[in-house]
Amino acid sequence: MYYVFKALNNLKTEYEVFATDNFEITQTEKLKTLHLYGDEMDVVILGNFDVEAKDINPDFPNTGVWFEFYTGDSIDVAVTDELITLLPGEYRLYTSSKLDDPGIPASIFGTNIEDQVSLEVFPNPSPDYFYFKINEDIKNGTMYLYDIQGKLQYKKEINQTNLYELDASDLNDGFYFYKLLSESKIYTGKILKKKS
């Protein structure tokens, strides 16, 4: 989370549009859209605060190439109100001008390629139990689970196992980030707690 907050603070100090009083906020159910209008560039921020994937209307101010801040990806917008699908808990920040790489590690937004091969989480989503199958025995490990606001919701020591069961039945439905520390590796990723 440190890298994300650092990147957002840099946006506020380096680009005048992030201090503008010319903005619009749209909220429908659990979807939010924020438009910032500036002299040098415009910004469109999209967020899905639901536990299910949702389509959102970005209502881009104009056509042309828009840049996603966190990933560096670009999209060529031909229709300003074409729907975009956001996963549960997903948010995007589009700018009309290309910005510098924010320096956020890829593991913040998902598992590393190495981790995808050596860690399997199932079922995901789940209403109660998640199982973590790891291609090594975890000795003196710790499992951490954070909610979407970055608050620690779960912590447990893990020893002598390569299959770990996480009981999430007491947690609220929503999107969570896990961090599993072993003596030799750090596994990161996301899970979705959702009632059937």
C-alpha positions in Angstrom: 0.0 0.0 0.0 3.0 2.3 0.6 3.8 2.4 -3.1 0.2 3.2 -4.1 -0.1 6.1 -1.6 3.3 7.4 -2.6 2.2 7.4 -6.3 -1.1 9.1 -5.4 0.7 11.8 -3.4 3.1 12.4 -6.3 0.1 13.0 -8.6 -1.3 15.6 -6.2 2.0 17.5 -6.0 3.1 17.2 -9.7 -0.1 17.7 -11.7 -2.5 20.7 -11.2 -5.5 18.7 -12.4 -5.5 16.8 -9.1 -6.1 20.1 -7.2 -8.9 21.3 -9.6 -12.2 22.5 -8.5 -13.6 21.5 -11.9 -14.8 17.9 -11.3 -17.8 15.6 -11.4 -18.7 12.6 -9.2 -21.2 10.0 -10.3 -22.3 7.1 -8.1 -24.7 4.3 -8.9 -25.2 1.5 -6.5 -21.6 0.3 -5.8 -19.9 1.9 -8.9 -18.2 5.3 -8.7 -16.8 7.6 -11.4 -14.8 10.8 -10.8 -13.9 13.2 -13.6 -11.2 15.8 -13.1 -10.9 18.5 -15.8 -7.7 20.5 -16.2 -6.0 22.8 -18.7 -3.2 20.3 -19.6 -5.1 17.0 -19.1 -8.3 15.3 -17.9 -8.6 12.4 -15.6 -11.3 9.7 -15.3 -11.2 7.5 -12.1 -13.5 4.4 -12.1 -14.2 2.1 -9.1 -16.2 -1.1 -8.5 -17.0 -1.4 -4.8 -19.2 -4.5 -5.2 -18.3 -8.2 -4.7 -19.3 -9.0 -8.3 -17.8 -7.9 -11.6 -19.8 -4.9 -13.0 -19.9 -2.8 -16.2 -19.3 0.9 -15.8 -19.8 3.8 -18.2 -16.5 5.8 -18.1 -18.1 8.7 -20.0 -14.7 9.9 -21.2 -14.6 13.6 -21.9 -13.3 13.0 -25.4 -12.2 10.4 -27.8 -8.6 9.5 -28.4 -5.9 7.6 -26.5 -6.3 7.4 -22.7 -3.6 5.9 -20.4 -4.2 3.8 -17.3 -1.9 5.1 -14.6 -1.3 2.0 -12.5 -0.6 -0.5 -15.4 0.7 1.9 -18.1 -1.8 0.3 -20.6 -3.5 2.6 -23.1 -6.9 2.4 -24.8 -8.0 4.1 -28.0 -11.4 5.5 -27.1 -13.7 5.8 -30.2 -17.0 5.8 -28.2 -16.8 7.8 -25.0 -19.6 5.9 -23.2 -18.6 2.3 -24.1 -18.9 0.1 -21.0 -15.8 -1.2 -19.2 -16.0 -4.3 -17.0 -14.4 -3.9 -13.6 -13.7 -6.9 -11.4 -14.8 -6.8 -7.7 -12.8 -4.2 -5.9 -11.1 -3.0 -9.0 -10.3 0.6 -9.7 -8.7 2.4 -12.6 -7.2 5.9 -13.1 -7.2 7.1 -16.7 -5.4 10.2 -17.9 -5.6 11.9 -21.3 -1.8 12.4 -21.2 0.9 9.7 -20.6 2.4 10.0 -17.1 5.6 8.6 -15.7 5.7 5.1 -14.4 4.5 5.2 -10.8 6.9 2.6 -9.7 4.3 0.3 -8.1 5.5 -3.3 -7.9 3.3 -5.6 -10.1 2.6 -7.8 -7.1 0.5 -5.1 -5.6 -2.2 -5.8 -8.2 -1.9 -9.6 -8.3 0.4 -12.5 -7.9 3.8 -12.6 -9.4 4.3 -15.0 -12.3 6.5 -17.2 -10.1 3.8 -17.2 -7.4 1.0 -18.2 -9.9 3.0 -21.4 -10.7 3.9 -22.3 -7.1 0.7 -21.3 -5.3 -2.9 -22.3 -6.0 -5.9 -20.8 -4.2 -9.3 -22.6 -4.4 -12.2 -22.1 -4.5 -12.0 -18.5 -5.3 -14.5 -16.9 -4.9 -15.8 -18.7 -1.8 -18.5 -18.2 0.8 -16.4 -19.5 3.7 -13.2 -21.6 3.3 -10.2 -20.9 1.0 -7.4 -23.5 0.5 -3.9 -22.5 -0.4 -1.8 -25.3 -2.0 1.9 -24.5 -2.1 4.7 -26.3 -3.9 6.8 -26.4 -0.8 6.3 -27.2 2.9 5.8 -24.0 4.9 7.9 -23.9 8.0 7.6 -20.9 10.3 5.3 -19.1 8.0 2.6 -16.5 8.5 -0.6 -15.8 6.7 -1.9 -12.2 6.6 -5.2 -11.1 5.1 -6.0 -7.4 4.4 -9.3 -5.8 3.5 -9.6 -3.4 0.6 -8.8 -0.5 2.9 -5.5 -2.1 3.8 -6.6 -3.1 7.4 -5.3 -6.4 8.7 -8.3 -8.7 9.2 -6.5 -12.1 9.8 -3.1 -13.3 10.9 -2.1 -16.8 11.7 1.2 -18.8 12.0 1.6 -21.7 9.6 4.0 -24.7 10.2 4.9 -27.9 8.4 2.3 -27.9 5.7 1.9 -27.3 2.0 -2.0 -27.1 2.1 -3.4 -24.4 4.2 -7.1 -23.8 5.1 -8.3 -20.3 5.7 -11.6 -20.0 7.5 -13.2 -16.7 6.2 -16.7 -17.5 7.5 -16.5 -14.6 10.0 -15.4 -12.0 7.5 -17.7 -9.7 5.6 -18.2 -10.3 1.9 -15.7 -8.5 -0.2 -12.3 -8.4 -1.8 -9.2 -9.3 0.3 -5.5 -9.3 -0.3 -3.4 -12.2 1.1 0.3 -12.2 2.0 1.8 -15.6 2.9 5.4 -15.3 4.2 7.5 -18.4 4.3 11.2 -18.7 5.2 12.1 -18.5 1.5 9.3 -16.8 -0.4 6.5 -14.2 -0.2 3.2 -15.1 -1.9 0.7 -12.4 -2.6 -2.6 -12.2 -4.3 -6.3 -11.6 -3.9 -9.4 -13.6 -2.9 -13.1 -12.8 -3.0 -15.4 -13.8 -0.1 -18.9 -14.1 -1.5 -22.0 -15.9 -0.4 -23.3 -18.5 -2.8 
